[in-house]
């Protein structure tokens, strides 16, 4: 292992993340043969195979799983050293890796574009996952900072709320409940729910709301994608519960209805999160301050108009 390079370790961890040489090559802006060569060289240093290859399927060997733990620690230490050097130089340059839950992709890119205009020397890298995946990325030091809803209790983190995050019940515009007002949560029982997958923060918020209301949902579908859920709801194949921040275009064009359910919107918070053990680079600190300063006004400007007047009091 003495002759292994940081480049080989980076390529190895990226292949392990995607379990695909082609997707790792795309993420690293390399050719697949170059990725394969780097992994083979690392395997020659280790003396054992790191991956099992069966056709197009790739899996870590037992040795690969152990090596991945150490490779991530080495790369995390290197990143911390680089960030420390940048802090000493007080430079806002380098790569900033931002993790975000999938719901945030409906607004965060616009905020990042504004941040990039003011901090042109920072190279941005975005990683998307559900809440469980993002917690794992924070723990493995694979992201510098994260945008998420409910902050992790299982990690020592600094979580700072920067904006309200309303969740609403939705249906097709032709659904009988779309014309009702002050809908009791018990009135939702006869209708099938289209749910996010287990591990999603949105699903956890819905389950908490229905548990408090003593309503057992009739689940007809589970989907990992907000976009897919919206399509199913618009086709009147079920009702759902989604972040208001995913609904801009659909509400602007009258394609989906927000249901006036008692107790909704369910208001959570958006948080900017990093682990306490991580020393933030100047670029990460600049992004943190930017989100805390600009995030709330941006989201209110973009989405508050879509809520009923009586609901806006809950997020004021």
C-alpha atoms as one frame of an Amber mdcrd trajectory, in Angstrom:
protein
   0.000   0.000   0.000   3.009   2.281   0.394   2.961   3.228  -3.302  -0.814
   3.806  -3.583  -1.738   7.328  -4.698  -4.496   9.685  -3.627  -5.770   9.568
  -7.202  -6.180   5.799  -7.007  -8.017   6.113  -3.681 -10.369   8.758  -5.098
 -11.175   6.602  -8.110 -11.681   3.540  -5.904 -14.122   5.350  -3.555 -16.086
   6.726  -6.507 -16.464   3.274  -8.071 -17.520   1.948  -4.649 -20.104   4.735
  -4.338 -21.748   3.997  -7.697 -20.844   0.285  -8.007 -20.269   1.128 -11.643
 -17.031   1.888 -13.482 -18.904   3.820 -16.186 -20.795   6.047 -13.736 -17.638
   6.652 -11.703 -15.828   7.670 -14.889 -18.625  10.118 -15.688 -18.521  11.624
 -12.189 -14.734  11.978 -12.304 -14.657  13.243 -15.920 -12.445  10.311 -16.917
 -12.769   7.542 -19.471 -13.894   4.083 -18.242 -10.528   2.524 -19.250  -8.712
   5.142 -17.150 -10.880   4.281 -14.143 -10.280   0.566 -14.649  -6.529   1.144
 -14.868  -6.441   3.134 -11.606  -8.411   0.433  -9.765  -6.171  -2.338 -11.130
  -3.068  -0.458  -9.998  -4.519  -0.050  -6.504  -5.438  -3.757  -6.436  -1.843
  -4.602  -7.354  -0.618  -2.522  -4.377  -3.125  -4.222  -2.049  -2.380  -7.665
  -3.445  -6.042  -8.698  -3.509  -9.087  -7.836  -5.647 -11.262  -4.975  -4.402
 -14.258  -5.662  -6.640 -16.125  -8.681  -7.932 -17.227  -8.298 -11.540 -20.002
 -10.417 -13.013 -20.913  -9.024 -16.400 -22.049  -5.462 -15.774 -22.619  -6.060
 -12.063 -19.961  -4.771  -9.689 -19.729  -5.504  -5.957 -17.119  -4.857  -3.299
 -15.163  -7.832  -2.035 -14.645  -8.241   1.705 -11.180  -6.749   1.265 -12.729
  -3.903  -0.727 -15.187  -3.118   2.074 -12.362  -2.854   4.620 -10.223  -0.806
   2.251 -13.119   1.576   1.574 -13.326   2.510   5.263  -9.617   3.401   5.348
  -9.637   5.122   1.942 -12.465   7.411   3.035 -10.608   8.289   6.250  -7.427
   9.094   4.305  -9.257  11.292   1.788 -11.249  13.024   4.539  -8.015  13.825
   6.386  -6.489  15.191   3.188  -9.579  17.356   2.569  -9.413  18.717   6.116
  -5.741  19.575   5.599  -6.569  21.390   2.357  -9.415  23.285   4.059  -7.113
  24.285   6.925  -4.564  25.657   4.458  -7.283  27.647   2.711  -8.515  29.035
   6.039  -4.999  30.183   6.847  -4.826  31.855   3.443  -8.423  33.140   3.855
  -9.182  32.195   0.273 -12.621  31.264  -1.081 -11.392  28.785  -3.657 -11.353
  25.037  -4.106 -14.137  22.481  -4.350 -17.216  22.704  -2.139 -19.240  19.482
  -1.949 -22.846  20.123  -0.959 -25.216  17.310  -0.073 -28.951  17.836  -0.352
 -32.119  15.826   0.096 -33.952  15.341  -3.187 -36.692  17.837  -2.277 -34.116
  20.642  -2.142 -33.262  20.266  -5.827 -36.403  22.271  -6.628 -34.890  25.464
  -5.193 -31.232  25.012  -4.244 -29.765  25.256  -7.786 -31.190  28.792  -8.124
 -29.612  29.787  -4.808 -26.317  28.192  -5.851 -26.303  30.139  -9.106 -26.508
  33.373  -7.113 -23.804  32.159  -4.723 -21.562  31.254  -7.651 -21.928  34.740
  -9.133 -20.570  36.207  -5.899 -17.925  33.537  -5.255 -16.550  32.724  -8.685
 -13.453  30.949  -7.396 -15.430  28.151  -5.755 -16.082  24.947  -7.694 -19.424
  23.447  -6.636 -20.242  19.737  -6.498 -23.778  18.589  -5.670 -24.714  15.190
  -4.222 -28.400  14.191  -3.896 -29.970  11.524  -1.670 -32.782  10.894   0.752
 -32.370  11.726   4.432 -30.785   8.381   5.403 -28.299   8.569   2.544 -27.374
  12.144   3.402 -26.737  11.244   7.053 -24.402   8.470   5.847 -22.578  10.956
   3.587 -22.098  13.372   6.490 -20.807  10.551   8.683 -18.356   9.416   5.995
 -17.234  13.024   5.412 -18.250  12.740   1.760 -19.933  16.172   1.827 -18.705
  19.422   3.358 -22.126  20.758   4.207 -25.709  19.547   3.770 -29.124  21.047
   3.122 -31.806  18.928   4.747 -34.965  19.005   6.823 -34.834  17.093  10.103
 -31.198  17.195  11.326 -29.602  13.893  12.355 -29.722  12.923  16.027 -27.311
  10.061  15.478 -24.409  12.404  14.610 -22.768  15.309  16.416 -23.688  18.115
  14.024 -24.249  21.828  13.887 -27.708  22.295  12.360 -28.939  25.837  11.721
 -32.494  26.474  10.491 -32.715  29.008   7.690 -36.298  28.774   6.375 -39.719
  27.265   7.004 -40.452  24.080   5.069 -44.219  23.537   4.647 -45.607  20.142
   3.593 -49.077  19.889   2.091 -51.631  17.284   1.047 -52.248  17.227  -2.718
 -54.686  15.664  -5.158 -55.765  15.882  -8.771 -57.735  19.040  -9.499 -60.778
  16.839 -10.286 -60.620  14.973  -6.961 -63.716  15.366  -4.702 -61.595  16.692
  -1.826 -60.152  19.457  -4.015 -63.441  21.356  -3.659 -63.730  20.890   0.118
 -62.645  23.204   2.934 -61.508  22.389   6.484 -61.049  18.697   5.655 -60.698
  16.480   8.725 -57.675  14.124   8.625 -60.199  11.275   9.158 -61.806  12.185
   5.817 -58.585  11.031   4.110 -59.065   7.398   5.161 -61.028   6.175   2.099
 -58.436   7.443  -0.361 -55.243   5.716  -1.448 -51.945   7.382  -0.594 -48.912
   7.642  -2.856 -45.985   7.651  -0.394 -42.292   8.445  -0.473 -39.974   5.560
   0.384 -38.991   4.613   3.958 -36.047   6.759   5.035 -37.464   9.880   3.425
 -37.977  12.917   5.663 -41.259  13.671   3.883 -42.604  10.226   4.722 -41.514
  10.593   8.339 -43.390  13.923   8.575 -46.566  12.375   7.105 -46.439   9.342
   9.374 -46.034  11.589  12.413 -49.007  13.744  11.367 -51.295  10.764  10.720
 -50.185   9.012  13.905 -51.127  12.087  15.936 -54.488  12.201  14.119 -54.947
   8.431  14.655 -55.398   7.820  10.950 -53.979   4.708   9.246 -53.164   5.541
   5.603 -54.142   3.166   2.814 -50.906   3.023   0.837 -51.386   2.237  -2.865
 -47.887   3.139  -4.136 -44.401   3.944  -2.862 -42.036   6.066  -4.959 -38.569
   7.533  -4.464 -39.177  10.488  -6.775 -41.232  13.605  -6.068 -41.637  14.088
  -9.814 -43.154  10.606 -10.205 -45.475  11.145  -7.244 -46.776  14.367  -8.779
 -47.483  12.656 -12.089 -49.435   9.869 -10.343 -51.432  12.370  -8.286 -52.250
  14.500 -11.337 -53.528  11.340 -13.037 -55.918  10.928 -10.049 -54.422   7.591
  -8.982 -54.087   8.668  -5.349 -53.505  11.562  -2.991 -50.158  12.413  -1.468
 -48.204  14.564   0.950 -45.297  16.548  -0.457 -43.111  19.547   0.218 -44.687
  22.759  -1.047 -41.279  23.579  -2.469 -41.673  20.849  -5.098 -44.909  22.273
  -6.534 -44.158  25.634  -8.135 -44.809  24.849 -11.815 -47.789  22.556 -11.141
 -49.557  25.159  -9.016 -48.722  28.011 -11.373 -50.465  26.118 -14.194 -53.359
  24.704 -12.158 -52.261  21.083 -12.662 -52.496  19.921  -9.056 -54.610  20.884
  -6.025 -53.451  21.636  -2.475 -56.001  20.151  -0.075 -57.283  22.267   2.807
 -56.654  19.644   5.510 -57.021  20.657   9.154 -53.584  20.941  10.735 -51.830
  21.434   7.392 -49.497  22.664   6.162 -47.182  20.654   8.370 -44.305  23.046
   8.861 -40.820  21.691   9.323 -37.601  23.618   8.833 -34.815  23.694   6.302
 -31.394  23.325   7.940 -27.823  23.877   6.856 -25.829  21.106   8.523 -22.224
  20.047   9.027 -20.529  17.680  11.449 -18.914  19.263  14.508 -15.698  17.393
  13.791 -15.323  19.104  10.412 -13.317  22.303  10.087 -15.138  24.268   7.394
 -13.150  25.790   4.559 -13.617  29.490   3.753 -15.792  28.452   0.800 -18.022
  26.326   3.033 -18.287  29.120   5.617 -19.208  31.581   2.863 -21.926  29.233
   1.610 -23.256  28.690   5.135 -23.564  32.425   5.750 -25.098  32.926   2.306
 -27.855  30.353   2.935 -28.611  31.685   6.415 -28.881  35.225   5.049 -30.714
  34.644   1.774 -32.555  31.308   2.039 -35.688  32.367   3.904 -36.508  35.411
   1.769 -35.890  33.457  -1.444 -38.237  30.615  -0.516 -40.951  32.948   0.781
 -40.774  34.919  -2.440 -41.031  31.815  -4.596 -43.632  29.712  -2.778 -45.697
  31.538  -0.119 -48.239  32.694  -2.713 -49.320  29.091  -3.251 -50.679  28.664
   0.280 -54.224  29.575   1.349 -54.272  32.840   3.327 -55.162  31.090   6.585
 -52.227  28.728   6.145 -49.625  31.455   5.768 -50.011  32.319   9.449 -48.496
  28.942  10.347 -45.218  29.702   8.593 -44.950  33.398   9.370
